[in-house]
Amino acid sequence: MCMVQLDGVCFAYDDYPVLNNISLAVASGDFLVVVGPNGAGKSTLLKIMAGIAMPQGGEVRIDGRPVREAQRQGLIGYVPQTYGKNSAGFPATVEEVVALGLVTGSVTRRSKQLATHIVEHMLELVDMTGLRSRRIGELSGGQLQRVMVARALAGNPRLLLLDEPTSGIDADASAKIYELLGTLNRNLGITVVMVSHDIEKATCWASRVACINRGLCFFGSGREFRDSHMTVRHFWYETGRGKDGISPI
Ligand SMILES: Nc1ncnc2c1ncn2[C@@H]1O[C@H](COP(=O)(O)OP(=O)(O)OP(=O)(O)O)[C@@H](O)[C@H]1O
């Protein structure tokens, strides 16, 4: 079963082309890591999968449906790159922020008691129960990321999209995020798509890896990526040809 299907996706900000003819399929239960140089279009690709940015060309289907329909049905959980930074001064507690995830998810009309139960469960899942009453501006980067994952999960999504969830946090906190995502993927069957610059660590958790540089440069298993890693890195960073969006394969 295909969870994410992109066919010939093209995207431009006004007249500035960013993504060119991207086609890929992510199976249900996959853990896809999206890597690529700065400005390659990774965040834009994630926004397209989330239904936040609409491509000018091509088609996006999530679990067999048009992306906007999947979004309305609460199938997609999205943790944006800048959310943590923007919310640093936000006067809300951990549990209030997690509960926000219920509004956009599929549990909107259920009882308050059930909502409380779901928030409890999400806090347990991300190991944040002890900090439930703390204001989110007073959390560490790693704790905040776990709260954002819990918020995205509160709507019971089948697809979890994360934009650099380990960016700016230390190695121990990053390891906790990876373990959490691994558990969600393996034990709960949630399909994970994660943008990351942490190529070495992130691709160890990946069942699939996509390299984006305006076009799709590589798509394969984590093992295939690690085997070809030096080739891809050479292409991007040593020849600089990747900047032009020319595919190495
Ligand atoms: N809202 C926007 N309006 C105009 N251009 C944008 C906008 N957002 C991104 N861009 C441009 O589109 C290109 C791709 O940006 P995007 O954020 O998708 O890349 P990225 O691979 O995620 O980069 P990074 O790894 O640095 O986060 C960049 O050149 C960026 O400057």
The ligand as an SDF file (V2000), in Angstrom:
LIG
                    3D

 31 33  0  0  0  0  0  0  0  0999 V2000
    8.3240   31.3300    0.8280 N   0  0  0  0  0  0  0  0  0  0  0  0
    9.3140   31.3850   -0.0570 C   0  0  0  0  0  0  0  0  0  0  0  0
    9.3230   32.3330   -1.0290 N   0  0  0  0  0  0  0  0  0  0  0  0
   10.3170   32.3760   -1.9460 C   0  0  0  0  0  0  0  0  0  0  0  0
   11.3500   31.5160   -1.9910 N   0  0  0  0  0  0  0  0  0  0  0  0
   11.3890   30.5660   -1.0420 C   0  0  0  0  0  0  0  0  0  0  0  0
   10.3810   30.4470   -0.0340 C   0  0  0  0  0  0  0  0  0  0  0  0
   10.6890   29.4010    0.7650 N   0  0  0  0  0  0  0  0  0  0  0  0
   11.8350   28.8920    0.2840 C   0  0  0  0  0  0  0  0  0  0  0  0
   12.2570   29.5800   -0.7910 N   0  0  0  0  0  0  0  0  0  0  0  0
   13.4450   29.2930   -1.6140 C   0  0  0  0  0  0  0  0  0  0  0  0
   13.2440   28.0270   -2.2150 O   0  0  0  0  0  0  0  0  0  0  0  0
   14.4450   27.2740   -2.2190 C   0  0  0  0  0  0  0  0  0  0  0  0
   14.2030   25.9560   -1.5060 C   0  0  0  0  0  0  0  0  0  0  0  0
   13.9140   26.2260   -0.1320 O   0  0  0  0  0  0  0  0  0  0  0  0
   13.6570   25.0580    0.9090 P   0  0  0  0  0  0  0  0  0  0  0  0
   13.4410   25.6980    2.2400 O   0  0  0  0  0  0  0  0  0  0  0  0
   12.6150   24.1500    0.4030 O   0  0  0  0  0  0  0  0  0  0  0  0
   15.0660   24.2950    0.8640 O   0  0  0  0  0  0  0  0  0  0  0  0
   15.7070   23.2660    1.9030 P   0  0  0  0  0  0  0  0  0  0  0  0
   16.3350   22.1840    1.1020 O   0  0  0  0  0  0  0  0  0  0  0  0
   14.7120   22.8550    2.9230 O   0  0  0  0  0  0  0  0  0  0  0  0
   16.8200   24.1820    2.5680 O   0  0  0  0  0  0  0  0  0  0  0  0
   17.5480   24.0770    4.0030 P   0  0  0  0  0  0  0  0  0  0  0  0
   18.2560   22.7640    4.0540 O   0  0  0  0  0  0  0  0  0  0  0  0
   18.5010   25.2340    3.9600 O   0  0  0  0  0  0  0  0  0  0  0  0
   16.4860   24.2210    5.0660 O   0  0  0  0  0  0  0  0  0  0  0  0
   15.5030   28.1530   -1.5470 C   0  0  0  0  0  0  0  0  0  0  0  0
   16.2670   28.7740   -2.5660 O   0  0  0  0  0  0  0  0  0  0  0  0
   14.6970   29.1630   -0.7650 C   0  0  0  0  0  0  0  0  0  0  0  0
   15.3860   30.3870   -0.6570 O   0  0  0  0  0  0  0  0  0  0  0  0
  1  2  1  0
  2  3  1  0
  2  7  2  0
  3  4  2  0
  4  5  1  0
  5  6  2  0
  6  7  1  0
  6 10  1  0
  7  8  1  0
  8  9  2  0
  9 10  1  0
 10 11  1  0
 11 12  1  0
 11 30  1  0
 12 13  1  0
 13 14  1  0
 13 28  1  0
 14 15  1  0
 15 16  1  0
 16 17  2  0
 16 18  1  0
 16 19  1  0
 19 20  1  0
 20 21  2  0
 20 22  1  0
 20 23  1  0
 23 24  1  0
 24 25  2  0
 24 26  1  0
 24 27  1  0
 28 29  1  0
 28 30  1  0
 30 31  1  0
M  END
$$$$
